[in-house]
Amino acid sequence: MKKKIGLHWFRKDLRIQDNPSLTALASKVDELVCVYILSDISALDNIESPSNTELLGEHRANFINQSLIDLDLSLKNLGQKLLVIANDGLASLLDLIDSLGITSVSAEWHCGVNERNQWNDLISLRPEIDYIQENGTTLYQESQFPFSIKNMPSTFSPFRKKVEKYCHVEALDAPLSTMPSSPLNAMPQNAMPQSALPQSALPLNAIVTECLLTHNNHYPELFGGETRALAQLKYYFWETDLISTYKETRNGLDGWEFSSKLSAWLAQGCISPKRIYYELSQYESQRTKNNSTYWLFFELLWREFFHWHHLSQGSKLFSLGGVQQATKPSEINPEIIESWQQGETGYPIVDACMRQLLATGFMSNRGRQLVASCFVHELAQDWRYGARYFEYQLVDFDVASNWGNWQYLAGVGADPRGHRQFNLRKQTETYDPQQHFIADWLT
Ligand SMILES: Cc1cc2nc3c(=O)[nH]c(=O)nc-3n(C[C@H](O)[C@H](O)[C@H](O)COP(=O)(O)OP(=O)(O)OC[C@H]3O[C@@H](n4cnc5c(N)ncnc54)[C@H](O)[C@@H]3O)c2cc1C
């Protein structure tokens, strides 16, 4: 009988556990190849308009590299390895599929327009292959909703109320303890058939050195990979009980402790939202259940909302008029945009946040709201340029959450109020009363 050879295409699911697509494929093939397509760091002068390529800055690139190394180690423990190929669209992936005689391909479902297009392109280019795509990126499955995605609630509160009433989070998959071996394992690199490895295959150790040199100095804990994600979950919940005061601390501006910091790991799929949900449930039953523990769940529901909202609205998420198709006056002034990016607007709280972003790739949720409000209202710039810069810089960039939140603040998105301008002076008095944060970043 013909051997079944699978290929799992890791994209935004850089984890082994609770990865339903990988688990499903591993259970039905004789051999398995694990692949990641590595993107280059983007040029920042390419910020003009939303395009079909994700802008990638150094902070996130490092985090991804770190995650890949961790993933490769986990795969090696299961007798597998990760093949990293350079980004040339789908060409190298197709070469690999053809030369190894791949019979099934799996990848995790993702709400992003680009991710969905890529997947559909692959299917149309190799229609004869068997495809597996499961959703491990959200808490709920589309089939559980009491509404169709096309007609889903257009704002958060009705969405939240409905899912809290009608939906449940499905159980986690059993941990993966074995995997089929890789057809590449047996082949020494020089003995591989000419076409087996794409020209662009990269030795993973070439990126290891680079990562070790580029540790995030300000947040050393913010290091990519499933291992670190699970460690952060343990730290924030069980080791420090910080979760039990989350509601009081979550508006902090700087430091590691004021919020969960799980976003970057969630965005690259180093951890699944389901895993966080079940850890939270355990914490609530074994330690404390209070407003703070509920609030973390509430915030995960915001993420959930934006993911399904993106699926529902597609590329309207990137349009100037937003999902509301509104017309709001705005300009594109490169000097003003540059001053905002560099933290030189003259608004101290905004400048401090923007310098924090530039230096670390992270900014608090409060900070993000303030700098976005300033960009749209005080500076009167086209909100998409702010969103695109965030896309480049954020270590935790998530297409649905970033563009959804930006639209919301620009008054063209999923906001019933339609206009939100923060009073920067008042916000500073409330959230940085001694101006320590401002002093830390502006001096
Ligand atoms: C303009 C703007 C852009 C943003 N861009 C992104 C982005 O690209 N990626 C991203 O993950 N979040 C984004 N957010 C949401 C939020 O700021 C971050 O999720 C949060 O600051 C990450 O820190 P944390 O993990 O410690 O969050 P916590 O406060 O600990 O929250 C736990 C988790 O809940 C989710 N969450 C919390 N707030 C939101 C929210 N407003 N929208 C969606 N999900 C939320 C995140 O997954 C987060 O990790 C953005 C917010 C704004 C205002």
Ligand as a Chemical Component Dictionary entry (heavy atoms), coordinates in Angstrom:
data_LIG
# 
_chem_comp.id                   LIG 
_chem_comp.type                 NON-POLYMER 
_chem_comp.pdbx_formal_charge   0 
_chem_comp.three_letter_code    LIG 
# 
loop_
_chem_comp_atom.comp_id 
_chem_comp_atom.atom_id 
_chem_comp_atom.alt_atom_id 
_chem_comp_atom.type_symbol 
_chem_comp_atom.charge 
_chem_comp_atom.model_Cartn_x 
_chem_comp_atom.model_Cartn_y 
_chem_comp_atom.model_Cartn_z 
_chem_comp_atom.pdbx_ordinal 
LIG C1  C1  C 0 -4.673 50.261 19.253 1  
LIG C2  C2  C 0 -4.553 48.873 19.853 2  
LIG C3  C3  C 0 -3.872 47.879 19.167 3  
LIG C4  C4  C 0 -3.767 46.592 19.713 4  
LIG N1  N1  N 0 -3.079 45.627 19.020 5  
LIG C5  C5  C 0 -3.018 44.364 19.514 6  
LIG C6  C6  C 0 -2.329 43.335 18.817 7  
LIG O1  O1  O 0 -1.791 43.530 17.729 8  
LIG N2  N2  N 0 -2.254 42.109 19.402 9  
LIG C7  C7  C 0 -2.860 41.837 20.596 10 
LIG O2  O2  O 0 -2.763 40.703 21.091 11 
LIG N3  N3  N 0 -3.545 42.776 21.251 12 
LIG C8  C8  C 0 -3.628 44.026 20.765 13 
LIG N4  N4  N 0 -4.306 44.993 21.478 14 
LIG C9  C9  C 0 -5.037 44.608 22.707 15 
LIG C10 C10 C 0 -4.248 44.737 24.022 16 
LIG O3  O3  O 0 -3.673 46.005 24.118 17 
LIG C11 C11 C 0 -3.177 43.665 24.191 18 
LIG O4  O4  O 0 -3.741 42.387 23.957 19 
LIG C12 C12 C 0 -2.609 43.650 25.601 20 
LIG O5  O5  O 0 -2.099 44.917 25.940 21 
LIG C13 C13 C 0 -1.513 42.597 25.701 22 
LIG O6  O6  O 0 -0.980 42.526 26.986 23 
LIG P1  P1  P 0 -1.336 41.317 27.951 24 
LIG O7  O7  O 0 -1.162 40.016 27.266 25 
LIG O8  O8  O 0 -0.582 41.526 29.205 26 
LIG O9  O9  O 0 -2.883 41.547 28.156 27 
LIG P2  P2  P 0 -3.860 41.179 29.355 28 
LIG O10 O10 O 0 -4.410 42.460 29.876 29 
LIG O11 O11 O 0 -3.221 40.270 30.339 30 
LIG O12 O12 O 0 -5.060 40.425 28.625 31 
LIG C14 C14 C 0 -5.059 39.008 28.418 32 
LIG C15 C15 C 0 -5.286 38.726 26.957 33 
LIG O13 O13 O 0 -6.566 39.188 26.550 34 
LIG C16 C16 C 0 -6.503 39.652 25.199 35 
LIG N5  N5  N 0 -6.846 41.070 25.150 36 
LIG C17 C17 C 0 -6.744 41.990 26.137 37 
LIG N6  N6  N 0 -7.208 43.192 25.725 38 
LIG C18 C18 C 0 -7.602 43.019 24.442 39 
LIG C19 C19 C 0 -8.188 43.894 23.466 40 
LIG N7  N7  N 0 -8.458 45.183 23.706 41 
LIG N8  N8  N 0 -8.433 43.395 22.237 42 
LIG C20 C20 C 0 -8.176 42.094 21.947 43 
LIG N9  N9  N 0 -7.642 41.228 22.829 44 
LIG C21 C21 C 0 -7.369 41.682 24.060 45 
LIG C22 C22 C 0 -5.066 39.449 24.731 46 
LIG O14 O14 O 0 -4.992 38.209 24.077 47 
LIG C23 C23 C 0 -4.297 39.408 26.045 48 
LIG O15 O15 O 0 -3.098 38.681 25.966 49 
LIG C24 C24 C 0 -4.395 46.302 20.964 50 
LIG C25 C25 C 0 -5.071 47.318 21.632 51 
LIG C26 C26 C 0 -5.140 48.577 21.093 52 
LIG C27 C27 C 0 -5.888 49.651 21.861 53 
# 
loop_
_chem_comp_bond.comp_id 
_chem_comp_bond.atom_id_1 
_chem_comp_bond.atom_id_2 
_chem_comp_bond.value_order 
_chem_comp_bond.pdbx_ordinal 
LIG C1  C2  SING 1  
LIG C2  C3  SING 2  
LIG C2  C26 DOUB 3  
LIG C3  C4  DOUB 4  
LIG C4  N1  SING 5  
LIG C4  C24 SING 6  
LIG N1  C5  DOUB 7  
LIG C5  C6  SING 8  
LIG C5  C8  SING 9  
LIG C6  O1  DOUB 10 
LIG C6  N2  SING 11 
LIG N2  C7  SING 12 
LIG C7  O2  DOUB 13 
LIG C7  N3  SING 14 
LIG N3  C8  DOUB 15 
LIG C8  N4  SING 16 
LIG N4  C9  SING 17 
LIG N4  C24 SING 18 
LIG C9  C10 SING 19 
LIG C10 O3  SING 20 
LIG C10 C11 SING 21 
LIG C11 O4  SING 22 
LIG C11 C12 SING 23 
LIG C12 O5  SING 24 
LIG C12 C13 SING 25 
LIG C13 O6  SING 26 
LIG O6  P1  SING 27 
LIG P1  O7  DOUB 28 
LIG P1  O8  SING 29 
LIG P1  O9  SING 30 
LIG O9  P2  SING 31 
LIG P2  O10 DOUB 32 
LIG P2  O11 SING 33 
LIG P2  O12 SING 34 
LIG O12 C14 SING 35 
LIG C14 C15 SING 36 
LIG C15 O13 SING 37 
LIG C15 C23 SING 38 
LIG O13 C16 SING 39 
LIG C16 N5  SING 40 
LIG C16 C22 SING 41 
LIG N5  C17 SING 42 
LIG N5  C21 SING 43 
LIG C17 N6  DOUB 44 
LIG N6  C18 SING 45 
LIG C18 C19 SING 46 
LIG C18 C21 DOUB 47 
LIG C19 N7  SING 48 
LIG C19 N8  DOUB 49 
LIG N8  C20 SING 50 
LIG C20 N9  DOUB 51 
LIG N9  C21 SING 52 
LIG C22 O14 SING 53 
LIG C22 C23 SING 54 
LIG C23 O15 SING 55 
LIG C24 C25 DOUB 56 
LIG C25 C26 SING 57 
LIG C26 C27 SING 58 
# 
